[in-house]
Amino acid sequence: MAFMRHGGLCVAIAAQVALGTVQPFGGASHLICSSAYQQEVLAQYPLVVYFHDPVVLQPAIDHLLDTYRSQIEASDSTFSASSYLHWKDDTVVTAIVHNLLPRVEHFFPNTTLQIESAALTRYTKGQSYSWHVDAYDARTLHARAITFLAYLNDVDGGETVFAHIAQNGSTFPYRTPLDRACATSSSQHVKVAPQAGRALLFQNVLGHMSTHAACAVTSSAKWIMQLWISSTTLDRCS
Protein backbone atom coordinates (compact mmCIF):
# COMPACT_ATOMS: atom_id res chain seq x y z
CA MET A 1 0.00 0.00 0.00
CA ALA A 2 1.72 3.11 -1.25
CA PHE A 3 1.85 6.45 0.51
CA MET A 4 0.70 9.59 -1.31
CA ARG A 5 1.91 13.07 -0.43
CA HIS A 6 0.02 16.30 -1.02
CA GLY A 7 0.85 19.93 -0.34
CA GLY A 8 -1.13 23.11 0.03
CA LEU A 9 -2.58 22.47 3.47
CA CYS A 10 -0.78 25.42 5.04
CA VAL A 11 -2.17 27.71 2.35
CA ALA A 12 -5.74 26.71 3.23
CA ILE A 13 -5.23 27.28 6.96
CA ALA A 14 -3.29 30.50 6.41
CA ALA A 15 -6.15 31.85 4.31
CA GLN A 16 -8.65 31.11 7.07
CA VAL A 17 -6.44 32.83 9.65
CA ALA A 18 -6.01 35.84 7.37
CA LEU A 19 -9.78 36.11 6.90
CA GLY A 20 -10.27 36.06 10.64
CA THR A 21 -12.47 32.93 10.55
CA VAL A 22 -9.86 30.87 12.38
CA GLN A 23 -7.80 32.21 15.25
CA PRO A 24 -4.27 30.80 15.60
CA PHE A 25 -3.68 28.78 18.76
CA GLY A 26 -0.17 29.31 20.08
CA GLY A 27 0.87 30.96 16.82
CA ALA A 28 -0.38 30.52 13.27
CA SER A 29 2.15 27.81 12.44
CA HIS A 30 2.07 26.11 15.84
CA LEU A 31 -1.25 24.31 15.92
CA ILE A 32 -1.89 21.91 13.04
CA CYS A 33 -0.49 23.41 9.86
CA SER A 34 1.48 20.99 7.69
CA SER A 35 2.97 21.39 4.22
CA ALA A 36 2.49 17.73 3.24
CA TYR A 37 0.73 14.66 4.54
CA GLN A 38 0.85 10.90 4.19
CA GLN A 39 -2.23 8.83 3.52
CA GLU A 40 -2.86 5.16 2.87
CA VAL A 41 -5.95 3.83 1.10
CA LEU A 42 -6.94 0.70 3.03
CA ALA A 43 -10.07 -0.06 0.97
CA GLN A 44 -11.83 1.35 -2.09
CA TYR A 45 -15.47 0.29 -1.61
CA PRO A 46 -16.30 1.72 0.79
CA LEU A 47 -13.41 4.16 0.78
CA VAL A 48 -11.25 3.79 3.91
CA VAL A 49 -8.18 6.04 4.24
CA TYR A 50 -5.63 6.10 7.07
CA PHE A 51 -3.57 9.26 7.66
CA HIS A 52 -0.15 8.35 9.05
CA ASP A 53 1.09 11.87 9.73
CA PRO A 54 -0.31 13.83 12.69
CA VAL A 55 -3.65 15.36 11.75
CA VAL A 56 -4.15 16.91 15.20
CA LEU A 57 -1.00 18.05 17.00
CA GLN A 58 -0.43 17.83 20.73
CA PRO A 59 -1.36 21.45 21.66
CA ALA A 60 -4.79 20.95 20.09
CA ILE A 61 -5.18 17.53 21.73
CA ASP A 62 -4.35 19.08 25.11
CA HIS A 63 -6.95 21.78 24.51
CA LEU A 64 -9.66 19.23 23.65
CA LEU A 65 -8.98 17.10 26.72
CA ASP A 66 -8.53 20.02 29.12
CA THR A 67 -11.71 21.73 27.91
CA TYR A 68 -14.13 18.83 27.51
CA ARG A 69 -12.81 16.00 29.70
CA SER A 70 -14.93 17.00 32.71
CA GLN A 71 -18.14 16.86 30.67
CA ILE A 72 -17.42 13.26 29.75
CA GLU A 73 -16.06 12.07 33.09
CA ALA A 74 -19.36 13.05 34.69
CA SER A 75 -21.12 10.42 32.56
CA ASP A 76 -22.18 7.12 34.14
CA SER A 77 -22.28 5.26 30.81
CA THR A 78 -21.20 1.62 30.92
CA PHE A 79 -19.99 1.90 27.33
CA SER A 80 -18.10 4.70 25.62
CA ALA A 81 -19.05 8.21 26.72
CA SER A 82 -19.24 11.21 24.38
CA SER A 83 -19.72 14.95 24.39
CA TYR A 84 -20.83 16.82 21.28
CA LEU A 85 -18.56 19.76 20.45
CA HIS A 86 -19.92 23.18 19.58
CA TRP A 87 -17.08 23.47 17.12
CA LYS A 88 -18.10 26.81 15.63
CA ASP A 89 -17.77 28.42 19.07
CA ASP A 90 -14.33 26.98 19.83
CA THR A 91 -11.59 28.48 17.69
CA VAL A 92 -9.24 25.54 18.25
CA VAL A 93 -11.84 22.99 17.19
CA THR A 94 -12.72 25.22 14.22
CA ALA A 95 -9.07 25.20 13.17
CA ILE A 96 -8.96 21.41 13.46
CA VAL A 97 -12.05 21.11 11.26
CA HIS A 98 -10.60 23.43 8.63
CA ASN A 99 -7.43 21.35 8.67
CA LEU A 100 -9.35 18.13 8.07
CA LEU A 101 -11.55 19.33 5.23
CA PRO A 102 -8.83 19.55 2.53
CA ARG A 103 -8.02 15.90 3.19
CA VAL A 104 -11.66 14.93 2.71
CA GLU A 105 -12.10 17.17 -0.33
CA HIS A 106 -9.13 15.52 -2.04
CA PHE A 107 -11.20 12.34 -2.38
CA PHE A 108 -14.54 14.06 -3.07
CA PRO A 109 -13.89 16.98 -5.46
CA ASN A 110 -16.75 19.11 -6.75
CA THR A 111 -18.89 17.95 -3.84
CA THR A 112 -20.58 20.20 -1.31
CA LEU A 113 -19.69 18.87 2.13
CA GLN A 114 -21.46 19.94 5.32
CA ILE A 115 -20.13 19.40 8.83
CA GLU A 116 -23.04 17.72 10.57
CA SER A 117 -21.56 17.32 14.05
CA ALA A 118 -18.37 16.68 16.00
CA ALA A 119 -17.84 14.81 19.25
CA LEU A 120 -15.17 13.87 21.77
CA THR A 121 -15.43 10.24 22.94
CA ARG A 122 -13.74 8.30 25.73
CA TYR A 123 -13.36 4.54 26.17
CA THR A 124 -12.06 3.27 29.50
CA LYS A 125 -10.25 -0.04 30.04
CA GLY A 126 -12.39 -2.96 28.89
CA GLN A 127 -14.87 -0.84 26.95
CA SER A 128 -15.63 -1.50 23.28
CA TYR A 129 -18.31 -0.57 20.74
CA SER A 130 -20.08 -3.36 18.87
CA TRP A 131 -20.67 -3.60 15.11
CA HIS A 132 -22.58 -0.59 13.75
CA VAL A 133 -22.79 1.93 10.91
CA ASP A 134 -22.66 5.72 11.23
CA ALA A 135 -25.77 6.01 9.07
CA TYR A 136 -27.45 9.08 10.51
CA ASP A 137 -27.70 11.36 13.52
CA ALA A 138 -30.57 10.10 15.68
CA ARG A 139 -31.22 13.67 16.87
CA THR A 140 -31.65 15.21 13.41
CA LEU A 141 -31.95 12.20 11.04
CA HIS A 142 -29.28 13.82 8.86
CA ALA A 143 -27.40 11.25 6.80
CA ARG A 144 -23.75 10.76 7.69
CA ALA A 145 -21.97 10.24 4.38
CA ILE A 146 -18.42 10.39 5.75
CA THR A 147 -16.81 9.80 9.13
CA PHE A 148 -13.46 11.38 10.05
CA LEU A 149 -12.03 9.90 13.24
CA ALA A 150 -8.93 11.37 14.90
CA TYR A 151 -7.09 9.42 17.60
CA LEU A 152 -5.97 11.62 20.50
CA ASN A 153 -3.68 9.25 22.40
CA ASP A 154 -1.72 6.01 22.15
CA VAL A 155 -3.43 3.07 23.83
CA ASP A 156 -3.27 -0.72 23.86
CA GLY A 157 -6.27 -2.29 22.17
CA GLY A 158 -9.09 -0.01 21.05
CA GLU A 159 -8.56 -0.65 17.33
CA THR A 160 -11.13 0.43 14.76
CA VAL A 161 -12.06 -2.73 12.83
CA PHE A 162 -14.25 -3.24 9.75
CA ALA A 163 -16.61 -6.21 9.61
CA HIS A 164 -16.63 -6.87 5.87
CA ILE A 165 -13.28 -5.54 4.63
CA ALA A 166 -10.24 -7.82 4.45
CA GLN A 167 -6.61 -6.73 4.48
CA ASN A 168 -6.01 -8.37 1.08
CA GLY A 169 -8.74 -6.32 -0.60
CA SER A 170 -11.41 -9.01 -0.56
CA THR A 171 -14.61 -8.91 1.48
CA PHE A 172 -16.24 -10.99 4.20
CA PRO A 173 -19.92 -11.80 3.45
CA TYR A 174 -20.82 -12.31 7.10
CA ARG A 175 -19.96 -10.50 10.31
CA THR A 176 -17.38 -12.24 12.47
CA PRO A 177 -17.83 -12.09 16.27
CA LEU A 178 -16.10 -8.92 17.43
CA ASP A 179 -13.63 -10.63 19.76
CA ARG A 180 -12.44 -12.82 16.88
CA ALA A 181 -12.14 -9.87 14.48
CA CYS A 182 -10.10 -8.02 17.11
CA ALA A 183 -7.73 -10.95 17.75
CA THR A 184 -4.25 -9.82 16.69
CA SER A 185 -2.96 -13.28 15.79
CA SER A 186 -5.76 -14.51 13.53
CA SER A 187 -7.80 -11.57 12.27
CA GLN A 188 -7.58 -10.66 8.58
CA HIS A 189 -9.94 -7.70 8.90
CA VAL A 190 -8.85 -4.16 8.11
CA LYS A 191 -7.98 -2.80 11.54
CA VAL A 192 -6.38 0.46 12.69
CA ALA A 193 -4.68 0.92 16.07
CA PRO A 194 -5.00 4.25 17.91
CA GLN A 195 -1.95 6.53 17.68
CA ALA A 196 -2.03 10.11 18.89
CA GLY A 197 -2.74 12.62 16.13
CA ARG A 198 -3.41 10.08 13.39
CA ALA A 199 -6.80 9.75 11.71
CA LEU A 200 -9.15 7.54 9.74
CA LEU A 201 -11.63 8.54 7.03
CA PHE A 202 -14.35 6.25 5.72
CA GLN A 203 -17.62 6.32 3.77
CA ASN A 204 -20.95 5.39 5.33
CA VAL A 205 -23.15 5.30 2.24
CA LEU A 206 -22.61 1.76 0.99
CA GLY A 207 -24.97 -0.11 3.29
CA HIS A 208 -23.60 -2.81 5.53
CA MET A 209 -20.14 -2.69 3.90
CA SER A 210 -19.19 0.21 6.16
CA THR A 211 -20.03 -1.75 9.33
CA HIS A 212 -17.28 -1.20 11.88
CA ALA A 213 -16.57 -1.46 15.61
CA ALA A 214 -14.14 -0.43 18.33
CA CYS A 215 -12.15 -3.26 19.90
CA ALA A 216 -11.87 -3.40 23.68
CA VAL A 217 -9.30 -1.09 25.29
CA THR A 218 -6.76 -3.11 27.27
CA SER A 219 -4.80 -0.34 29.00
CA SER A 220 -5.63 3.27 29.88
CA ALA A 221 -8.49 5.35 28.48
CA LYS A 222 -8.79 5.87 24.73
CA TRP A 223 -9.76 9.32 23.46
CA ILE A 224 -11.00 10.12 19.95
CA MET A 225 -12.52 13.07 18.11
CA GLN A 226 -15.21 12.21 15.57
CA LEU A 227 -16.37 14.43 12.75
CA TRP A 228 -19.45 13.47 10.72
CA ILE A 229 -19.94 14.97 7.28
CA SER A 230 -23.11 14.96 5.19
CA SER A 231 -23.67 15.56 1.49
CA THR A 232 -26.54 15.03 -0.93
CA THR A 233 -24.15 13.50 -3.48
CA LEU A 234 -20.55 12.32 -3.32
CA ASP A 235 -18.47 13.04 -6.42
CA ARG A 236 -15.58 10.76 -5.61
CA CYS A 237 -12.16 10.53 -7.25
CA SER A 238 -11.68 7.29 -9.15
N, C-alpha and C positions, 0 to 999 in steps of 0.2 A: 504494500500500500504506500504509494508515493506521497510525499509532502508537497504542498503547493504554497508559494509565497506571494503575497500581494501587498502593495504599498498604498499610500494615500490616506491612511487612517488618521494620521496627525492633521492633515489638511481639513478633514471633516470636523474633527473636534475643535481645531483652532478657529474655524469659521463660526461654530456655535458660541465659543467664548467671545469672539469679536462682536457678535451680534447681541451679546448680553443675555442669551437664552440659557447658557450654561456658565455657572460661576466656577473658576478654577479652585481646586481643593488642595492647599499646600503648594500652590504654584501651577501655572498652566501646563507645564510639562511633567508634573510630579505624580499626577493621579493615575491615569490609565492610557495615556497617549503612547502609541507604538507605530513605528514606521513600516513594519512588516509583521506578518503573522503566519503561523504554520497550522495547516488544517489537514485532516485525514478523513476521507470519505469511507465510512465503515459499511454502508449499504446504500443502494440506489433507490429501491422501491420497498418501503418508503425511504426517503432520503434521511440518512443518519450521518452527521459530521462531528468529528471530535477535534477540538482546538487544543493543540499541545502547548502553545505559548500562553503566558498569563493573560487572561481576558480582564480580570479584575485584580488590581494590584493590592498589596497589603494595606496601605493607608485607607483605601476604600472598604476593604474587608473589615478593618478595625472599626470604621465608622458605622457600618451596618450592624455589627455585633454590639457595639457600645450603645447604639441608639435604640435598637429594637429587641435586644435579648430579654429585657425584663418583661416585655409584653408576652413573650412566648413562655418564659419560665413560670409565669403565673398560671399556665394552662394545666389542667389535670388529665389531659388526654392520655390514653394508654397506648396510642400509636404515635405517629409523628405529630408534631404541633407546629402550626403556621401562624403567621401574621401578615395580612395584606399590607403592602407598602403604598403610601400615597406619594408615588414617585414624582409627580409634578411639583409637589411642595417641598421636596428634599433635593437640593442642588447636587449633592453627591450622587444620589440614585439617578437623577436626571442625566448626569454626565455618564454614568455607567450605561444607561439605556442608549444614549446617543453613540457610545462606543460600540455597542453590540449591533446596532442596526446595519452598518455597512457590511458586516459579515453575513447577515441574513440576506441583504439585498443582492449580494454577489451571486447567490443561488437563485434568486427570484427577481430578475430584472423586469422593469416595466410593470411591476405589480404594486398596487397600493396596499401598504401594510399598516395595520392599526394596533397599537399596544392596548391589549384588552385589560390586563392586570399584571401585577408583579407581587411576589410574596417571598418572605424569608421563612425557611422551614428547618426544624431541628429534629434529629433522630437521636435518642439516647441509646446506650448499650443494650443490645438485644432487640431493638425495634426494627421493623421492616415495613414495606408497603406491598401488598399483594398485587397480582396482575390486574392492570387497568389500562384504559386509554384516556388521554386528556381531551375528550371530545368537545366538551362545552363547559361553560361556567354555570353552575347550578343556580347562582343568584340572578343571572341576567339571561341565560340560555344563549349567549353569544358563542358561536362556533370557535374552537381553538384550532386554527390551521397549523400553527407551528409552536413548538415548545423550545425555549432556550434556557438551559439549566447550567448555572455556574456553581462550581464547588468552591467552598470558602475555607476548607481546612483539609489536611491530610488525616486519614482515619483508616483503621483496619476494618475490612468488610465494607458494607454499605454501597456495593457496586450497583450501578444502573444496568439492568439486564433486559434483553428483548426476547419475548416468548417465541417468535416465529422467524427470527433472523439468525442464520448460522455464520460463523466466522469465515467459512469458505465461499460465501456468497449464495449458498442454497437456502432453502426455507424449511421450517418445520411445520407440518400440517396441523399438529395438535400441540396444545400447551403442556409443557413438562411441569411437574410439581416444582414449586419455587426453590425448595431446598436443594433439589437435584440440579436445577439450572444454575444455582449459585455456587455449586461445588467446584472448587478450583481445579481439582485433578481430573474431572471427567467431563465437565460442561464444554460444549462446542458452541454455545450461544454467544452472540455479540454482547460483550460485557465491558463496562468502563468503570475503573476504580477512581474514587475521589482523590483529587490532588488540588491543593489550594490554588485558586486563580484560573484553573482550566475549566473548559466548558463543553457542553454537548448540545447540538441542535438536531431536532428531528421533526418530521411531518406527522400530523395526526389525522390526515384526511383519507387514508386508504384503509378504512375499516379496521378489522381485527389485526392487520399486519403491523400496526404501530403499538400493539399491546406490550407493555413494559412493566417493570417492578423495581423496587429497591430491596437489595439483599440486606440481611440483618447486619447491624453494626456490631463488631466484636470488641471494640475498645472504647475510646471516649466518644463524646457526642459528635455527630456529623451535622454540618451546617451547609445549606445550599440556598441560592437565590434562584427563583423561577420566574421566567418572563413568558407570558402567553400572548401570542400574536394572532390576530384574525385578519381575514381577507376574503372578499367575495370570490375571487379567482386567484390562482397561483400560476403565474407565467414563469415556469422553471427552466433554468439552463439545462441543456441536454448534455 
